[in-house]
Amino acid sequence: MPFIKVKVSCPVSGEQERELKSRLGKAIELVPGKSEEYLLLEFEDQCRLWLRGENSAPISYIEAAVFGNESHAGYPAFTAAAAEIFQDVLAIPPENLYVKYEDILAWGAGGQYIDRKMFG
């Protein structure tokens, strides 16, 4: 049950958003046990982001919340894939992309409460 929240400083067209959605859906498969089938995405464009004291270049900030992956397996590969995706789709250089990972220990989805302790 991953949730990826994307903030970018540039505008994103509908076509670009669909491409980001598709490619992030594939990239999440680099994290063991995760797939686009359960992926929740949020896109926010034209954010006022500043990096290194500047806001003239395109910038992206991603929060990736993942349930049940305390070992962080696949995170390096996902980070590299995200950098490539945002470079290709929005011309955001890899050095202007930041990914924050959050470990989810409990989650509610489909009307059900799911706690990591249930699987431990």
C-alpha positions in Angstrom: 0.0 0.0 0.0 2.4 2.7 -1.1 1.4 6.4 -1.3 3.5 8.7 -3.4 3.0 12.5 -3.1 4.7 14.5 -5.8 5.4 18.3 -5.6 7.1 20.0 -8.5 7.8 23.7 -9.1 6.9 23.5 -12.8 3.5 23.1 -14.5 2.5 19.5 -15.4 0.2 18.9 -18.4 -2.4 16.1 -18.3 -0.3 14.0 -20.7 2.8 14.5 -18.5 0.8 13.5 -15.4 -0.4 10.3 -17.0 3.2 9.4 -18.1 4.4 10.1 -14.5 1.6 8.0 -13.1 2.4 5.1 -15.5 6.2 5.2 -15.0 6.0 5.6 -11.2 3.6 2.7 -11.2 6.3 0.6 -12.8 9.0 2.0 -10.6 7.2 1.1 -7.4 7.6 -2.6 -8.4 11.3 -2.1 -7.6 10.2 -2.2 -4.0 9.5 -5.9 -3.1 5.9 -6.7 -2.8 4.6 -3.4 -4.2 2.7 -2.7 -7.4 0.7 -0.1 -9.2 -2.4 -2.1 -8.3 -2.3 -0.6 -4.7 -0.4 2.6 -5.4 -2.0 5.9 -4.4 -0.5 9.0 -6.1 -1.0 12.7 -5.6 0.5 15.4 -7.9 0.8 19.0 -7.0 2.4 21.2 -9.7 3.6 24.8 -9.7 4.7 24.7 -6.0 6.9 27.4 -4.7 10.0 25.3 -4.0 13.4 26.7 -3.3 16.6 24.8 -3.4 20.1 26.0 -2.5 18.6 29.5 -2.2 17.2 29.5 -5.7 13.9 28.8 -7.4 14.8 29.4 -11.1 15.4 25.7 -12.0 12.7 23.0 -11.9 12.6 21.2 -8.6 10.8 18.1 -7.4 10.0 16.8 -3.9 8.6 13.3 -3.5 7.2 11.6 -0.3 7.0 7.9 -0.6 5.1 6.2 2.2 5.5 2.4 2.2 3.8 -0.2 4.4 5.8 -3.1 5.7 9.3 -2.4 4.3 11.4 -1.6 7.4 14.5 -3.0 5.6 14.0 -0.3 2.9 14.5 -2.9 0.2 14.3 -1.4 -3.3 14.6 2.2 -2.1 17.9 2.9 -3.9 16.6 1.5 -7.2 13.3 3.4 -6.8 15.3 6.6 -6.1 17.3 6.1 -9.3 14.2 5.3 -11.3 12.4 8.4 -10.0 15.4 10.6 -11.0 15.3 9.2 -14.5 11.5 9.6 -14.8 11.5 13.3 -13.7 14.4 14.1 -15.9 12.7 12.5 -18.9 9.2 13.8 -18.4 9.7 17.2 -16.8 13.4 18.0 -17.4 14.1 18.1 -13.7 17.8 17.3 -13.2 18.5 14.5 -10.7 20.3 16.9 -8.4 17.0 18.8 -8.0 14.9 15.8 -7.0 14.5 14.8 -3.4 12.8 11.7 -2.1 11.6 11.3 1.5 10.7 7.8 2.6 8.2 7.1 5.3 7.7 3.7 7.0 4.0 3.0 7.5 3.4 0.7 10.5 -0.4 0.8 10.3 -2.8 1.6 7.5 -6.5 1.8 6.9 -7.7 0.9 3.4 -10.9 -0.5 2.0 -12.6 -0.1 5.3 -10.0 -2.3 7.0 -7.4 -1.6 9.6 -4.0 -3.2 8.9 -1.2 -3.2 11.4 2.3 -4.4 10.7 2.3 -6.3 14.0 -0.3 -8.6 12.4 2.4 -9.9 10.1 5.3 -9.9 12.4 
